[in-house]
Amino acid sequence: MSKLFIAASSLAAALAAAAPAYSQGTIKIGLIMSYSGQFADPAAQMDNAVKLYVKQHGDTVAGKKLEFIRKDTGGIAPPLAKRLAQELVVRDKVDIIAGLVLTPNALAVGDVSAEAKKFTVIMNAATAIITTKSPYMARTSTTLPQLNETFGTWAAKKAGVKKVYTMVSDYGPGHDAEGAFQRGFKEAGGEIVGSVRMPVANPDFSAFVQRAKDINPEAIYVFIPGGTQPSALGRALAERGVDTAKTKIFGMGELTEDEARKTMGDASLGIVTVYHYDHNHQSAMNREFVKAYNAEYNRNPNIYAVGGWDGMHLIYETLKKTKGNTDGDALIAAAKGMKWESPRGPISIDPETRDIVQTVYIRRVEKVGGQLLNVEFDKVENVKDPFKARMKK
Amino acid sequence: MASAAAPHAYLQQQARWHWVEIVFWLSTLLPFVLFPQYLQLASQIAITALFALSLDLILGYAGVVSLGHAAFFGLGAYTAGILSKFYWGEPLSLLVAGALVAGLVGYATSWIIAYFRHLALIMITLGLGLLLYEAANSASWLTGGADGLQGVRIRPLLDYFNFDLYGRTAYTYSLIVLFLAFLVTRRIIHSPFGLSLRGIRENPVRMPAIGAPSRAHIRKIYTIAAVMAGIAGALIAETTETVSLETLSFQRSADVLVILILGGAGRLYGGIVGAIIYMVARDQFSGVNPQFWYFWIGLLLVAVVMFLPNGILGGLARFTESWRRRSR
């Protein structure tokens, strides 16, 4: 008879789970990531790097102990991400919010960051406008235009390519990448001879590759999601007889990341991609980072890991600069203009946009000692996000 | 005389408020006092409960299985979001707008829905849901596409109550809307129309023979359910100021179905209890273990379905029934 009473009291009991205590000597950092679901692996890479950074640098900064609270968004879920951020602020009393793998979630958290005046570090989400949502946000990953527009300009100016065909997956990031590449390429004097948007779930690229080949451009720019698609593309390129020596294949780094190269095999040879980090980057610091990451997690770090690593570095250094003051205004002021050496090379936080300024690398897949690797052969230094540079004008 | 009055007496007796119900609704005020830091969660539970309640109307009472109910939720959310961006941000009128758009689409599709049952219905609702999702995805000039709608700005409720960080306004608002929708649902269920819906669920062919037009009834209840789902969607858009493709996703349709089955389909409080248990469990499990919490949710679902095939409320009803019989 009292079924509803039981339900109500079980609700009360469940909600009563201990509210965490707040103590003076600690700094609380709330990590919002997609720990479960489709985007669990990027979050795992990022979280690993966060843990590794804390392990190497100690969990005490400016005399205060760091405490981490991890929250799972389970994929794209802006209302949930926003609620988690609100709860981190009002319930857990965090001082800093960080993580944020996915753009829609990061945008939703932006409102909370602005309203609660909390320093927020975006360790991955790459859509240009995110950092405009809150004056307390800084980013340590990249933006899509930063990579692709730079790549377009580079293709026309440095690679001497004048005619490009673009093929992208028909979804948000695909459209953004297409727009950014075409813009950079055309402004540098290149000509887009044709473009196509392919269905996102597209296992067979033969028809699209054939159409591109018929037009006979000097290069084909491709943007497709990672996972199983790169190998399908590689197969189509081989079947249709596209020779990467004659027709260049351009793309963003995801196209030739570790898993993709493994499944594509030799078909990936000669593909030219743009990215801001690869574990094959040659520097003493990166070699050390890759070694430590491998020792701990038995795999190579990728862009998510380096985003997490640099995000932690930014948090540590700003806290040192403010002597442990966690006020949002103090922290973001400390973050502005901060420069440091990252495993990916020299990077800094743009004082105006709070976005990352970094070197953009152009790489080619080559066989090194029997291994297929992304080998950097050119770079563009000190690249700011071109989208926000235009917004100012 | 007695035979004509009997059904009315039955309905009246059913419609009487039980004291447990009054206790339940009073206890929904407890979070304000006991857990003021959980009001955002409570607000989203209330919204999910409203969404589950709307699904219960068609699935639990009329037997219309839907795997695409998020379509109406998303329509309500996008309507409220887009209007707030371009024209106005007054919450109450946005709620009405969301309800209207979802209701119109619901009414249009109900003409298809009313002609099918069971497996065919699952496929059709699933297909309609996916169509709408893809349409919203490709119309990125209007919906913001994969990044979600940007620039959603909601005015304070009644131009006085701000949607604060703690969620006080959000929960109060969601709870009032949920309660009003519940009253309407309760009235519908305990009306002759509600009774004939249950008849349709049990035997749609026989109902017309006793003078109840099955298809017309299904169209009606489907439209009402769409309106309620649209209100729930508009509520989530207003209280979180975010709208994204996720509101239209298959995941959301599936989640609400799970919630309803968990709580008990075909019971007034099934969706509400399901939403409370599912979302509190999710919040607690994922707080303890952000990577593998889905395992525990899965375990909970399997356990409930195995031991309480009619949901938690169904199980409780059976338990209290047998207990009462034994004590007699």
Interface residues (C-beta under 8 A of the other chain):
Chain A: M1 S2 K3 L4 F5 I6 A7 A8 S9 S10 L11 A12 A14 L15 A16 A17 A19 M33 Y35 S36 A40 A44 R70 K71 D72 G74 G75 I76 A77 P78 P79 L80 K82 R83 Q86 E87 V89 V90 R91 T103 P104 L107 A108 D111 V112 E115 A116 T127 I129 D170 Y171 G172 P173 H175
Chain B: V20 E21 V23 F24 S27 T28 L30 P31 L34 F35 Q37 Y38 Q40 L41 Q44 N137 S138 S140 G145 A146 D147 G148 Q150 L165 Y166 G167 I236 T240 E241 T242 V243 S244 L245 E246 T247 Q251 Y269 V273 I276 I277 V280 A281 Q284 S286 G287 P290 Q291 F292 W293 Y294 I312 L313 L316 A317 T320 R324
